[in-house]
Amino acid sequence: MTDQERKPAKNVLPDLIIPGLALAFTIYYLTTITEVPWIAQASAILVSGLLLLSILAFAVRTFMRVRQGDEYISWQRLNIDPVLTLRRVILLTMTIGYVFVLDVIGFTLATAIFIFCGIVLLSSLANWRRALFVSLSCSTLGYVVFIYFFETRFPKGFVENFLKGWH
């Protein structure tokens, strides 16, 4: 590929945020499992190992692309789109809000509302039907798998209490 056909280099600094946070979470997670039963430790180590392998693969790919000149890491040339930044801040606020309303309205309803609002926020209001379908499907699947089959102690709300009488 000639220099004229090559795409302009991309600043990947924003792409390093999630792997960095995932690495910090993994280290925290591994340091807090010392007092749990061995089977929980084994599964935690397996999940953490897979996460660390993913982070390593991403780091190697990023390093290779930076070295080839396809990508770069720079604070100075950080192009910040104000609309995208606002959406990210709203999504972060929604995520924090989800954690707080989870105990009040329950897992299933909170999850349905969060997914619906997230999809509409990240796509558009024109996709409300698809967002409703996906959010109801995900929250129903979450209820069936985690609450009904595995009897996980997620916060219960109106939906969980209503459905409890059916089984």
C-alpha positions in Angstrom: 0.0 0.0 0.0 1.4 3.4 -0.9 1.5 6.3 1.4 -1.3 8.1 -0.5 -3.6 5.1 -0.1 -2.9 4.7 3.6 -5.6 6.0 6.0 -4.6 8.8 8.3 -3.3 7.6 11.7 -5.9 7.4 14.5 -5.4 8.5 18.1 -6.1 5.5 20.2 -5.7 7.1 23.6 -9.5 7.0 24.3 -9.5 3.3 23.3 -7.1 2.6 26.2 -9.5 3.6 28.9 -11.6 0.4 29.1 -8.6 -2.0 29.0 -6.9 0.1 31.7 -10.0 0.0 33.9 -10.4 -3.7 33.2 -6.8 -4.3 34.3 -7.4 -2.3 37.5 -10.6 -4.2 38.2 -8.9 -7.6 37.5 -6.1 -6.8 40.0 -8.7 -5.7 42.6 -10.8 -8.7 42.0 -7.9 -11.1 42.4 -6.8 -9.5 45.6 -10.2 -9.8 47.2 -10.9 -13.5 46.6 -8.5 -14.9 49.2 -11.2 -15.7 51.8 -13.7 -17.4 49.5 -14.0 -21.1 48.8 -11.6 -22.7 46.4 -14.2 -23.2 43.6 -14.9 -19.5 43.6 -11.2 -18.8 43.5 -10.7 -21.2 40.6 -13.5 -19.6 38.6 -12.2 -16.1 39.5 -8.8 -17.0 38.3 -10.1 -18.5 35.1 -12.2 -15.4 34.3 -9.4 -13.1 35.3 -7.0 -15.0 33.2 -9.2 -14.7 30.1 -9.6 -11.0 30.8 -5.9 -10.5 31.2 -5.3 -12.4 27.9 -7.8 -10.1 26.1 -6.0 -7.0 27.5 -2.6 -8.4 26.5 -3.9 -9.1 23.0 -5.3 -5.6 22.7 -2.0 -4.1 24.0 0.1 -6.1 21.5 -2.2 -5.1 18.6 -2.1 -1.5 19.7 1.7 -1.5 20.1 2.1 -3.0 16.6 -0.2 -0.5 15.0 1.5 2.4 16.7 4.8 1.1 15.6 3.6 0.8 12.0 2.2 4.3 12.1 -1.4 3.4 11.7 -2.2 4.6 15.2 -0.7 7.0 17.7 -1.2 7.9 21.4 -1.3 11.6 22.1 -3.0 14.0 24.6 -2.3 17.0 22.4 -4.2 15.7 19.3 -7.2 14.4 21.1 -10.2 15.3 18.9 -13.2 15.5 21.3 -16.6 15.5 19.7 -18.9 17.4 22.1 -22.0 15.5 21.1 -20.3 12.1 21.6 -18.8 13.3 24.9 -22.2 14.4 26.2 -23.7 11.0 25.3 -20.9 9.3 27.1 -21.4 11.4 30.2 -25.2 10.7 30.1 -24.5 7.0 29.7 -22.1 7.0 32.7 -24.7 8.9 34.7 -27.4 6.4 33.6 -25.1 3.5 34.7 -24.6 5.1 38.2 -28.3 5.7 38.4 -29.0 2.1 37.4 -27.0 0.9 40.4 -28.9 3.2 42.8 -32.4 2.3 41.5 -31.7 -1.4 41.3 -32.7 -1.8 45.0 -35.8 0.3 44.6 -37.4 -1.1 41.5 -35.7 -4.5 41.2 -33.3 -6.1 38.7 -35.7 -6.9 35.9 -37.4 -3.5 35.5 -34.2 -1.5 36.1 -32.4 -3.6 33.5 -35.2 -3.1 31.0 -35.3 0.6 31.5 -31.5 1.0 31.4 -31.1 -1.0 28.2 -33.9 0.8 26.5 -32.6 4.2 27.4 -29.1 3.2 26.5 -30.0 2.0 23.1 -32.1 5.1 22.4 -29.3 7.4 23.6 -26.7 5.7 21.5 -28.7 5.3 18.3 -31.9 7.5 18.1 -35.4 7.8 19.2 -36.5 6.4 15.8 -35.2 3.0 17.0 -37.5 2.9 20.0 -39.3 -0.3 18.8 -36.1 -2.2 18.4 -34.8 -0.8 21.7 -38.0 -1.9 23.4 -37.7 -5.4 22.0 -34.0 -5.8 22.9 -34.5 -4.4 26.4 -37.5 -6.6 27.2 -35.7 -9.6 25.7 -32.6 -9.0 27.7 -34.3 -8.3 31.0 -36.6 -11.4 30.5 -33.6 -13.5 29.7 -31.8 -12.1 32.8 -34.8 -12.9 35.0 -35.1 -16.4 33.7 -31.4 -17.3 33.9 -30.3 -15.5 37.0 -33.4 -15.3 39.2 -35.6 -18.3 38.1 -33.0 -21.0 37.3 -29.9 -20.0 39.4 -31.9 -18.3 42.2 -29.4 -15.5 42.3 -30.2 -12.9 45.0 -30.7 -9.9 42.8 -32.8 -7.0 44.1 -36.5 -7.9 43.8 -39.1 -5.4 42.8 -42.6 -5.3 41.4 -41.8 -7.7 38.5 -40.0 -10.3 40.6 -42.6 -10.3 43.3 -45.4 -10.6 40.7 -43.7 -13.5 38.9 -42.8 -15.2 42.1 -46.4 -16.2 42.6 -46.4 -17.9 39.2 -43.7 -20.5 40.0 
